[in-house]
Amino acid sequence: MKKIKQLISESIDVKNNILNDEKLMSDMCVVNALLKERFSSGNKVLFCGNGGSASDAQHLAAEFSGRFKLNRKSLFAEALHVNSSALTAIANDFGFDHVYSKMIESKGTADDVLIAISTSGNSPNIVNACQQARTMGMKVVGMTGAAVGAMDKHCDILLKMPSTNTPRIQEAHILVGHIICEIVEAKLFSPKDRVEM
């Protein structure tokens, strides 16, 4: 029981640090405004990550493309790894470091947004995805941990969780992602735009 309480306390500490991080709060507001503007214009939000971060990417994309809390029109959000045929073909032909950059090359436009998730900020395929997206004029939002990573310089906005512990960073990514989903959804859809189910 002592270990359980310790781990819960660690998670709470990270969330308290987020609450008191004015820069992170400000950056979240910038992301909210960016996503609202791009979704309003009919553009896409693409997500990428590896392992647990791939799960987070898919989770958050689903919140936008289905619904978060409101019954409303679907938004175009996609986790790039869900097309397993494309993923494995690109990995086989070009190497795993290029799986996301090649998908962005085919799917992305200058007015879209990439949300790149990496707890370390150093995953080569995520770094390459950020570089490709910026080359195409896309805005890039990075979700990482506290450590400086290779992808930091390739992001327009960095949401850096105040932790270097991978599980705590991932928990914080979902908290921050859910907050962004809820606020963007509420800003996009007034009561008259909501769909009766």
C-alpha angles and dihedrals in degrees: 000000000000091000092048091053091047093054093047089049090051090053092048090049091055091049091049089051089052089050090055097042104101094184092053091047090050092048090051089055089052090051091048091054093045094051093045090052095046095045090047089056093052096254130142135251113210123195132199137178143136129247110333089005089056087055090050091048091052092044094052094043088054091052089059099038094047111020139288105203104328132071100234146127115307120255125217105253123144138179104222097218096063093088097077094181092056092042094053095040092053092044090050096046102035107014131261092276088072102044095105101033090056092049091049089050090058101036107030132088131189092260096053127094128230118207106197117193123198127147091206098035088222106090105131095217091051092047089050090049091054091049093049093048093051091046087058093048097253121145112245124210114192123202110195143137129269097277120094108255138187092254094056094087092048096058128087092205125021123201100195114187113220096243142077093203110103099217092046091048091051092049089051092049090058092046092051092041092053092049091052092047093051096047096043092047092050092048093049100047124051118192091268091056095054120106123233111230 
